[in-house]
Amino acid sequence: MKNTKVLILEDNTIVGFDIKRSVQALGYEVTKCVTNYEETIKSQKDNPADIAIMDIDLGKYSKDGIEAAKDIQKIKYTPVIFLTAFSDEQTMQKAIDGNFVATYLTKPYNRESIAPALLVAKNRLNNLNELDNNIVLLKNGYKYDTKNNTLYYNEKFIKLSKQETKLFSLLIAAKGNIIEFADIEYEIWPNSTVSDSSLRTLLYRLRNKIDPELIETIQSFGCRLNIK
């Protein structure tokens, strides 16, 4: 438990400090206690937390806790415990669409409810970690399942063609090292002579389905995958 890091988003600094003390008393490390969307994103980039406790209604701020919760998933998968008022039922329905929601606490919360909520979030994190041997985490919320050869963005399946899947699998297997274009052509078209444009077209199609930053091209030589 000592190594589990928690990020707290609460626009009321007094409430936030109280939550922080409760979390620390349970043996967790608090990365930061922030009050708005921008601080949340910055904190998660600078010192990624494993679990987040987030107030949904951030009052005067333009972006709420749901937006912050969704966007930190692009940095790292983070189970979220939402803080919500009874009047937030409709908002909660919007929030639970994300599979990152571990549970929620109603406000005003009691300190005794924090421990079981954190355990729920931690169990979700542990279940995910059991799959880590087959999962390669990539930049900007992407991950690849090497067992099933499937690509996901923020837990959503991205459909790739057979050749696109083969190319992506080759890049994954290279673990961030450069693969020469000649080797890619041999693996994808082993019994055929293909033009340079065939590989360029394949790379273009693949890039159109993902964040272009994932694949780095070394001109006239090869390409590699940007792995976390």
Secondary structure, DSSP 8 states (H G I E B T S, - for coil): -TT-EEEEE-SSHHHHHHHHHHHHHTT-EEEEEE-SHHHHHHHHHHS--SEEEEES--TTSSS-HHHHHHHHTTTS---EEEEEEGGGHHHHHHHTTSTTEEEEEEES--GGGHHHHHHHHHHHHHHHHTTGGGEEEBGGGEEEETTTTEEEETTEEE---HHHHHHHHHHHHTTT--EEHHHHHHHHSTT----HHHHHHHHHHHHHHS-GGGEEEETTTEEEE-B-
